[in-house]
Amino acid sequence: MTGTSRSDCGDDARLLLALSLVPGMGNKRIHQFLAVLKGHGFSLECLETDCGGGLIKKVPEMTTRFAGVMETVSGKTLEEAGACIRRARESGLKILHILDAAYPSQLVEHLDGICPAVLFLSGDRRLLDTESCAVVGTRSPSCAGIRSAAQAAQTIVGTGMTVASGGAFGVDRAAHDAALRAGGATIVFLPQGILTCPLPSAWKTAMEKGQLLLVSEYLPDAPWRTYAAVSRNALIAAQSLLVCVVEPGKQGGSILTARHALAQGKPVLVEPVEALPVSLQAQVRGLDLLSPSLKALKDGLDVRAPRQSNLF
């Protein structure tokens, strides 16, 4: 549901953020809410200008599917959202929202109806527009796993692509660091607010050089949360043309990223394949096929797999 940016996108960002602060209004519900507004000819601005309650009177869904949302989103919630936007901007963060034409099209395409309403960024936002491949895996890799993650990242940046991952210790960090050492770029999808994430000095330097971008759908001061570590996996998969998984467990974040990628029709390369649940093994390839897979992508060949269902 992207559109043209208003001259000052702060209002849209603030109103969307206020919606997200209403209990029960997750990404899916926000998309549904916006669709209802649009279907009845209302814009997002009505959240602030509809003081007379005309929207509630004219749109039946506001008293059924979205009962209480209009009342909750006004007043303190709008003030809280505004304060958060100011805090983010004063801290040097950039903000993208789903009504902004600059919102990443690949996230809209692959997370149809559930992409985050608001994204907070630190670094060069143009990295989101680059061709990307993900490298994810266990937090406690073997020495061989670290080497595999680093080699995969180096191979990806060697083709001019960006490495995407989740910033966790282990495989994720090995991939981010290897990409930077090879002179490439990397995107870190965080399971917490950007301002609560301690950054290695090398990452700060890379960010200043335009080689590293932090992305978070969470409020800038939000702490690390388990549910956030789970939900950001869909973003990693959506950003990426293919996903490499190194030493996955039978369950966990890297398996979820693989499942999201398969559901999105993306190729998934794994080392070792037998580490996956048996139900997934036939749907993936070995990591040794990374170079030919990347070459096929660069040559414009369609390496997409059929979208898989019943993966969650």
C-alpha positions in Angstrom: 0.0 0.0 0.0 2.8 2.3 -0.9 2.2 5.7 -2.4 3.7 9.1 -3.0 5.6 10.8 -0.2 4.0 13.9 1.3 6.4 16.9 1.5 6.7 16.2 5.2 6.4 12.5 5.7 6.6 13.1 9.5 2.8 13.2 9.8 2.3 9.9 8.1 5.1 8.3 10.1 3.7 9.7 13.3 0.2 8.5 12.6 1.3 5.1 11.5 3.5 4.7 14.6 0.5 5.8 16.8 -1.6 3.1 15.2 1.2 0.5 16.0 1.1 1.6 19.6 -2.6 0.7 20.0 -2.9 -2.8 21.7 -3.7 -5.4 19.1 -2.7 -3.4 16.1 0.1 -5.4 14.6 1.3 -5.1 11.0 -1.5 -7.2 9.5 -4.2 -5.2 11.4 -2.7 -1.9 10.4 -2.8 -2.9 6.7 -6.4 -4.0 7.1 -7.2 -0.7 8.8 -5.6 1.3 6.0 -7.5 -0.7 3.4 -10.8 0.1 5.2 -10.0 3.8 5.3 -9.1 3.8 1.6 -12.2 1.8 0.7 -14.4 4.5 2.3 -12.5 7.4 0.8 -10.7 8.5 4.0 -7.0 9.2 4.3 -4.7 8.5 7.3 -5.0 12.2 8.3 -8.5 11.5 9.5 -7.0 9.9 12.7 -6.1 13.4 13.8 -8.7 15.6 12.0 -11.9 13.5 12.7 -12.7 15.2 15.9 -16.4 15.0 15.3 -16.5 11.3 15.1 -17.7 11.3 11.4 -15.4 8.4 10.5 -16.9 6.2 13.2 -20.4 7.0 12.0 -19.7 6.5 8.3 -17.5 3.4 8.5 -19.2 0.4 10.2 -15.9 -1.5 10.6 -14.8 1.2 13.1 -17.3 -0.1 15.7 -16.9 -3.8 14.9 -13.4 -4.9 13.5 -11.6 -1.9 14.9 -13.6 -1.0 17.9 -11.8 1.5 20.1 -8.9 2.1 17.8 -9.9 5.7 16.9 -10.5 6.6 20.6 -7.2 5.0 21.6 -5.0 6.5 18.9 -5.9 10.1 19.8 -4.4 12.3 22.5 -1.6 10.6 24.4 -0.9 7.9 21.8 -0.3 10.6 19.1 1.9 12.5 21.5 3.9 9.4 22.4 4.4 8.7 18.7 5.4 12.2 18.0 8.0 12.1 20.8 9.4 8.9 19.4 9.8 10.3 15.9 11.5 13.4 17.3 13.8 11.2 19.4 14.7 9.1 16.4 15.5 12.0 14.2 17.5 13.8 16.9 19.6 10.6 17.2 20.3 10.7 13.4 17.9 7.8 12.5 16.0 7.8 9.2 12.4 6.7 9.0 10.5 4.8 6.2 6.8 4.0 6.3 4.5 2.0 4.1 2.8 5.1 2.6 6.2 6.4 1.4 7.2 5.8 -2.2 10.7 5.0 -1.0 9.6 2.1 1.1 11.4 -1.0 -0.2 9.3 -2.7 -2.9 10.7 -6.1 -2.2 9.3 -6.0 1.4 5.9 -5.0 0.0 6.0 -7.8 -2.5 7.2 -10.7 -0.3 5.4 -9.5 2.9 2.2 -8.6 1.3 -0.2 -7.3 3.9 2.2 -7.8 6.8 5.3 -5.6 6.1 6.2 -3.3 8.9 4.2 0.0 9.0 7.4 1.9 10.1 11.1 1.1 9.7 13.9 2.9 11.6 17.2 3.0 9.8 20.8 4.0 10.6 23.3 4.2 7.8 22.9 4.5 4.0 19.3 3.6 3.3 20.2 3.0 -0.4 21.6 -0.3 0.6 18.0 -1.5 0.8 17.8 -0.9 -2.9 20.7 -3.2 -3.7 20.6 -6.8 -4.7 21.0 -8.8 -1.5 21.6 -12.3 -0.3 21.3 -13.6 3.3 23.7 -15.6 5.4 22.2 -16.9 8.6 22.8 -19.7 11.0 23.5 -20.9 14.5 24.7 -18.6 17.3 27.3 -21.3 18.3 29.0 -22.4 15.1 32.0 -24.7 14.8 35.2 -23.3 13.3 34.2 -24.9 10.0 30.8 -23.1 10.2 32.4 -19.7 10.8 34.7 -20.3 7.7 31.6 -21.3 5.7 29.7 -18.2 6.7 32.6 -16.0 5.9 33.3 -17.6 2.6 29.6 -17.3 1.6 29.6 -13.6 2.5 32.8 -13.0 0.5 31.4 -14.9 -2.5 28.2 -12.8 -2.3 30.0 -9.4 -2.1 32.4 -10.6 -4.8 29.4 -10.5 -7.2 28.6 -7.0 -6.2 25.7 -8.0 -4.0 25.0 -7.0 -0.4 25.0 -9.4 2.6 21.8 -9.4 4.8 21.6 -11.0 8.2 20.4 -10.5 11.7 23.4 -9.3 13.6 23.4 -12.2 16.1 26.6 -13.6 17.5 27.9 -16.6 15.6 27.1 -17.1 11.9 25.4 -13.8 11.4 28.3 -11.7 12.8 30.8 -13.8 10.9 28.9 -13.0 7.7 28.6 -9.3 8.4 32.3 -9.0 9.3 33.5 -11.0 6.3 31.4 -8.8 4.0 33.0 -5.7 5.4 36.6 -7.2 5.3 36.0 -8.0 1.6 35.1 -4.4 0.9 31.4 -5.1 0.5 28.3 -3.9 2.2 25.9 -5.5 4.7 22.4 -4.9 6.1 21.7 -5.8 9.8 18.1 -6.5 10.6 17.8 -6.0 14.4 15.4 -7.7 16.9 15.5 -4.5 19.0 15.6 -0.8 18.8 18.6 0.7 17.0 19.6 2.9 20.0 19.8 -0.1 22.3 22.1 -2.1 20.1 25.8 -1.9 21.0 27.9 -1.7 17.9 31.4 -2.9 17.3 33.8 -0.1 16.4 34.3 -1.7 12.9 30.6 -1.5 12.3 30.4 2.2 13.2 33.3 2.9 10.8 31.5 0.9 8.1 28.3 2.8 8.7 30.2 6.1 8.2 31.6 4.8 4.9 28.1 3.7 3.7 28.9 0.0 3.9 26.5 -1.0 6.8 22.9 -0.3 7.4 20.9 -1.0 10.5 17.2 -1.7 10.1 14.6 -2.2 12.8 10.8 -2.2 12.9 10.9 -1.6 16.7 10.9 1.7 18.6 14.4 3.1 18.8 14.7 2.4 22.6 13.1 -1.0 22.5 15.2 -3.8 24.2 16.0 -7.1 22.7 13.0 -9.4 22.7 12.6 -13.1 21.8 9.5 -12.4 19.7 11.4 -9.7 17.8 14.3 -12.1 17.0 11.7 -14.4 15.5 9.7 -11.9 13.5 12.7 -10.2 11.9 13.5 -13.4 10.0 10.7 -12.7 7.5 12.4 -9.3 6.8 15.8 -10.9 6.2 14.2 -13.4 3.7 12.1 -10.7 2.0 15.2 -8.5 1.4 17.2 -11.3 -0.1 17.3 -13.0 -3.5 18.5 -16.2 -1.9 19.3 -17.4 1.6 22.3 -19.3 2.9 21.9 -21.2 6.1 25.0 -22.5 8.0 24.8 -25.2 10.6 21.1 -24.7 11.5 19.4 -26.5 14.3 16.2 -28.4 13.9 14.3 -25.3 15.0 15.2 -21.7 15.7 15.7 -18.4 13.8 17.8 -19.7 10.9 15.2 -22.4 10.2 12.5 -19.8 10.3 14.4 -17.6 7.8 14.7 -20.7 5.5 11.0 -21.4 5.8 10.1 -17.8 5.0 12.4 -17.8 2.0 10.9 -21.1 0.7 7.4 -19.6 1.2 8.5 -16.6 -0.8 9.8 -18.8 -3.6 13.5 -18.0 -2.9 16.4 -20.5 -3.3 17.8 -21.8 0.0 21.3 -23.2 0.3 22.2 -25.1 3.4 25.3 -26.6 5.0 24.9 -29.3 6.0 21.5 -30.1 4.4 21.0 -33.1 6.7 20.9 -30.7 9.7 17.4 -29.6 8.5 14.2 -31.3 9.4 13.6 -34.2 6.9 10.5 -32.4 5.6 12.6 -29.5 4.3 15.7 -31.3 3.0 14.3 -32.0 -0.5 13.3 -28.3 -0.9 16.9 -26.9 -0.5 20.3 -27.1 -2.1 23.8 -27.5 -0.7 25.9 -24.4 0.0 28.4 -25.6 -2.5 26.1 -24.4 -5.2 26.3 -20.8 -4.1 28.7 -19.6 -6.8 26.6 -21.0 -9.8 23.4 -19.8 -8.1 24.8 -16.2 -7.8 26.1 -16.4 -11.4 22.6 -17.4 -12.6 21.1 -14.4 -10.7 23.6 -12.0 -12.2 22.9 -13.4 -15.7 19.3 -12.7 -15.2 18.2 -16.3 -15.0 15.1 -17.1 -13.0 16.4 -19.3 -10.1 13.2 -18.9 -8.1 11.7 -22.0 -6.6 8.0 -22.7 -6.5 6.4 -21.0 -3.5 6.0 -23.5 -0.7 3.0 -23.7 1.6 2.4 -25.4 5.0 5.9 -24.5 6.2 4.9 -23.0 9.6 
